[in-house]
Amino acid sequence: MSSNHEQKVTFKQLLTFFIPLGISSSLITISHVIINSTLARSASPEIIIASYALPMSILGLTEKPALLMRQTCSALVRDRVSFRAMSIISWYVLACVLILGSLICYTPLGKWVFLYFFGASEELVKPMIQVYQVLMFVSIFSVLRCMYQGIIIFNMRTKWLTIGMFFRLTAMYSLSVYYIQTNQVNSAQVGAIIFLVGMMVEAAVSVWEGRSLLKKIPEKKPDHPIEHPRQIFHFYKPLLYSSIIAVIIGPSINAFLGKTMDFQLAVASFTIAASLTQLVISFFSYIHQIVLNFYRKDSASVIRFTLILAFIPGLLIAILSYTPLGPWFMQNVMGVNERLMHASLDTLRVFTIMTLVFPWLDFGNGLVLLRGETKLMVWSQAANVAITLITLTVCILLSPGWNGMIGALAQSFGVAAEAAVVWYVLRAIGKSTGKAGFRSTLKS
């Protein structure tokens, strides 16, 4: 059987590969914690954080296609010919993102989005548009960063992702301290400027290392078939479709939170709790890369490794939610006032559900990618969105006083639905092909 010929992978090998990716991912989340902590020190933290959070949810919509550049590049670029094909797709993506950003910033569309879709008050619309006028430029540097990081990951130089994030956080923290000490935290645009500067710094590091690696790869690798942009797009398109469905979630949650009993408190508490949750689970968001790179060699070791990792995020969130560490962190590190702290803790407790499910969703997605069945992700993301929207609607109708907890519950149930679809289909494939056939297919 195929398992007898598996190359054994040690726990140390898995850790050596996984930890740099986990650290770099966690550091990305810390950058958002830095921004929220800075804005929390303003005179009106709930208003300013809400003014920053809603434009950020739109950035999540426009930046997602850029983030897909990373895994597409790492999967398909093996020579300079394929890199040039990748670059053409990247510029098309960037052009579309900037056109959409310009429509939001400089046409009545922006006012309509914030006023009617998100349900923001009239006085917050202008500050939100001003925030997005800065944030839209983040996508430029995000595309550059992700494209070159794809080259870095394939060449197993993952430490440079961590190095880039170190410089990014240093720049962001320094700018944050400057704004706080000079008492200039008076608008949500401060958060957008900090984020843009950080992204510029990280992109510069990624481009510098990526270009040095690009010089070492051949002009044309004889056995590599990728030569034209349409080949890149054929791989990229299913990922893009699933991401377009997925990015509906963030704006939808914020839009529904606008219909709670306390809009500003709901959005602010959800933003803080979500940033802490992402801080915890982001470290474990590369389990799919473990599956992609090692499952074919030693599936048993990968499963054991995932079992060890899977319960850590839920344990960490429980510690933050139910011990004095959470209130201490929010008050002393993030500078959150007592009212917002209690609301954020309530929301964080609900997020425990998502932290228990997420590692297994990521593992399942790794198996899906390994099989090349990316079309499945469209259906799993659709299930996520559907259950999220249903949960939001029911909670708003029955208990609008839950405020930020509504968003956390909806997001958790959505992730659970997505995982259920992924594992249901994988199980169905396993039954139809037989266990041995299923594993041999994964190894093909």
N, C-alpha and C positions, 0 to 999 in steps of 0.2 A: 504493500500500500504506500501511498505518497508520504504518509507520516513517517515511515521508516527512513525516508531519504531526506528528512528535514535537517537543515543545518541548525544546530542548537545555538540559541541566542541567550547570552547571559543577562542577568539582572543589571549588571554594571553597564553593559552595552546599551540597554534600553534607557537607563538613567542618563548616561552620557549624551545620548541623542535627545532625550526628552527635556531635560532640565533647562538647557539654554533657550529652547523654544518656549517653555513654560514661563521662564523669567521674563523674556522679552514681551510676552503677551500680558503678564501681570503688570509690567511697567507701563504698558499702554493705558491700562485702567487707572493706575496711580496718577497718570497725567490728568484724567478727568476728576479724580479726587482733589488734586491740587487746585483745579479751577473752581470746583464747587466750594472748597474750603475758603478760597479767596473771596468769592461772591457772598459767602455766608457772613463775612465780616463787614458787609455794607450796612448802611443805616436801615434799609428795608430789604432784608435778605429774601423773604418769600417772593416779593415782587420781582426782584432782580434775577433770582434763580429761575423763576418761571419764564421771564423774558429771554433767558439764555437757553433754557431746556427745549422750548418749542422750536426755535430755529435749528437747534442741534438735531432734533428728530427729523427735520427735512434734510439736513446734511447726511444723516444716516441713509436716507433714500437715494441721494445723489452720489454718495461715496461708495456704496456697496459695489457697483460695477467696477470701480477702481480697485477695490480689495480683491476682486476675482482675478485681477491681472497677476497677482502673486502666484496662486496655485496653477493658473494656466501657463504662466511662463516657466515655472519649475517643472511642469509636466512635459512641455513641448519644445522648449528651446534647448538645443544641443549644439548648435553652431551659429555662426554669424548670419547665415542666410535666414534661418528660422527666427533669429532675433529681429531682423529687419521686418519680417512679416508680422511679428508680434508688435513691433513699434507702430506699424500702420493701424492695426486694430486699436491700439492704445490712444492714438491721436483722434480717431473717430469717437471713441468713448468720451474722451476729454471734451471734445467739441460739443457733444450732446449735453454733457453735464453743465458746461458753461452757458450754453443757450438757455437751458432751463433755469439756471441761477439768475441770469440776467432778466428773464421774464418775471421772476419772483421779486427781484430787487427794484426794478425800474418800470414796471407796468402795474396796472390795477390788480393783476392776478395776486400779487403779494398780499395786498390788503384783504382780498377776498379769502385767501387761504387762512390767514391768521384770525380774521374776524368771524368768519362763518364756519370754516371747517374745524378750527381749533376752539372756537368759542371764546377767544380772548376779548377783553374789554377794549373799547375804542382807544383809550389812552396808552395801552400797551402795544398797539400795532406798530407805531412808528419806531419805538425802541427795538422791537423784534426784527423789523426790516433792516435797521441799522446793524444789528448783530449779524444778520445773514449776508449783508454786503461785505463783511470781512470773511465770514466762514466760507463763502463760495470759492474763494481763492485757495482754500485748503485742498480742494480736489486736485488742483494742478500738481501740487507737491506730493499728494497721496498716490497719483498715478505713477509718477517718477519713482517714488519710494518702492511701491509694490512690484513694479516691473523689474527693477534691479534686485530686489530682495528674492525674486523667483530664481534668478541666476545664483545668488548667494546660497540659497537653501539646497539647490540641486548639487552644488559643489561642496556640500557638507561644511560650509563655513558659517554655521548658524551663530557662532559667537558674535559675529558682526551685527546681528539683529539686536543682541543685548547691548553691544557697544553703542550702536546708534540710539537706542532708547535711553542709555545713560546720558548721552549728550543732550538729547531732547528734554529729559526731565531736569537736568541742570539748568538749561536755558529757561524752561518754564518756571521753575521754582525761583530762580533769581529775579525774573520779571515779576512774579507774584509778590515776593518780598518787597520789591521796589514800589509796587502799587499800594501795598498795605502800609508801608512805612511813610509814604508821602501822602497818605489819606486820599488816594485817587480812585478808590473802589466805589465809584458813584454811578456806574451804569453797567449793564450786561455786556456791552461791547468790550469791556476790559477782559472778560473771559474769552471772547472770540479772538482778541489780539494775542493773548497768551497761547491759545491753542495753535494759531497760525504760525507764530514764531517757532514753537516746538516742532511742528510738522516740517517747516523749512529746514531746521537743523538736522532732523532725522533723515530727510530726503537727501541732504547733502552728503551725509555719511554713507548712505546706501548707494548713491550714484558713484561716489568715489571708489568704494570697494567693488561694486558691480562692474564698473568699466575696467578696472584692473583685471578682473577675472575674464571679462569679455575678450581681452587681448590675448588670452592664453588658449581660448577654444578655437577649433579650426574654422576656416571660412566655410567649408562644406564637409559634413560628416557623411561618408559614402552610404552608410546603412540607415540614415535618418531621412524619413519621407517628407517631413514638414518643410515646405518651400514657399507656400503662398498664403496670403491673409485668409482666404476662404477656408483653408484647412484649420487655421487657428480658430476661426469663427464657428466652425462646425463643432469643435470641442467646447467653446466658450458659451455658445447659445443656450444649451439647457441649463447651465449654471446661472446665466443671466436671467432666464425666465423664472427660475426658482427664487432667485434673490429679489426680483421685482415683486413677487408675491410676498416674500418675507418682510420686505421693508414697509409694507402696509401696517405692520403690527405697531411699530413705535408711534407714528403719527396718530393711529387710531386710538391707542391707549390715552395719549395726551388729549385728544379731542373729546373722548368720553369723560376724562377727568375734569374737563371744563364744565361738565353737567352735574358734578358732585355738589355737596352742600357748601364746601369751602374750596373753591377752585385753586387759589394760590397755595394754600396749605397742602392740598392733595398733590399738585404737581411738584412742589418743592420736596415733600416727604418721599414721594415716589422716586424722584430724581436721586435723592441722597441714598435711599435704600437700594435702588437699582445699581448705583455706582459702587456701593460696598459689595453687593452680590456679584457684580461683574469682576470686581477686584479678586474675589475668592475663586470663582469658577474659570476665570480667564487663564489661570495657570494650568488648568486641566483641559483647555480647549484644543490641544494638539494631540489628543488621543487618536484621532483619525490618522494622523501622520505616523504614529506608531504602527497602526494597522497596515497602512499603505507600504511602509518600508520594511516591516519585519514579519507580517503575518504569513507570507509565503515561505519564509525561512523556518519559522517555529511558532505555529499558531498557539500551542499550549502555553508557551512562555508569555505570549502577548495577552492571552486571556487571564493568566495568573497576575500579571502586572496590572491589568485593568481592574481586577478585583481588589487589589491593594489600594489603588488610587480612588476608586469610585465613591467610597463613603467619606473621604476626607472633606470635600466641599460642604456637605451637609453638616458635618461635625463642626467645622469652623463657623458656619453661619449660626448654628445653635449656640455656640459659645458667645458670639457677638450679641445674639438676641436675648439670651437668658442669664447672662452674667454681668457683673459691673463693668467688664471690659468694653462693651458696646457703648453705654452712656459716657464712659470716660473718653473713648476715642472720638465720639461725635462732638463732645463739648470742648475737649482740650486740643485735639488735633484738627478737627474740621471747623471748630468755632461756632457750632450750631446752638441756637438758643433753646431753652427748656421745652417750650411748646412744640417746636419743630422736631426736637429730639425724640419726644414721646411718640409723635405721629410717625416718625421714621422708623423707630424700633418696632412699632406695631406692623408696619409694612414689611420690614425685614423678616419678621417671624413667618409671614406668609410665603416669602421667597424660599424658605427651607424646602418646600415641595419641589421647586425647580432644580435646586442644587442636588437633590437625590436622583433626579431623572436625567439630568444633562449628560453626565459621563457616559451613560449607556446609549443615549442618542448619538453622541459623537463617535462611539465605537461602531454602532450600526451604520452610520454614514461612511465610516472608513471602509466597511465591507462593501457598501454600495459603490463607492468610488473604485474600489479594487476590481469589481466586476465590470466597471464602466457603465453601470445602469443609472446614469445621472437623471434620466427622465423620471425615475421614481421620486427624486427630490421635489419635483414640481407638485406631485400629489401629496407628499408628506408636508410640504410647506403650506399647501392649500388647506390641509386638515388643521394645521396650526392656526392659520388665520381664521378659519371658520369657527373653531372652538373659542378662540380669543374673543372674537366679536360677539358670539352668543353669550359668553360669560360676562362681558362688559355690559351688554344690553340688559341681561337679567339682573345683575347687581345694581345697575343704575336705577332700574325700575323698582326693585324691592328694598334696597338699602343704600341710598346715595350718601348716607352719613359715614360709610366706611372709608370714604376719601381715597387716599393713596393705596390702601389695602386692595381696593377693587382692581387696580392696575396689576398689582403683584399676583393676585389670584388668577386673573385672566391670562397673564403671561405664563404662569406655571402650568395651568391647564392646557394651554396651547402647545407648550413644549412636550407635555405628556402625550397629547394627541399625535404630535409629529413622530415621537418615538414609537408609539403604538403602530402607526402605519408602516414605518420602516421595518420594525421587527416582525410584523404580520406578513409582509411581503417576503422578507428573508426566510421566514419559517415556511411559507408556502413554496418557495423555490427549493428549500431543503427537502421538503416532503416529495415534491414532484421529481427531483433528480436523484433522491437518495442521499444519505449522509456522505458517503464516499464520493459520489458524483459531485455533490455540492462543494466539498472541500477541493476536489481536483479542479473544478471550475474556477474557484477562487485562486488557485495556484497557476492557472493558465496565463 
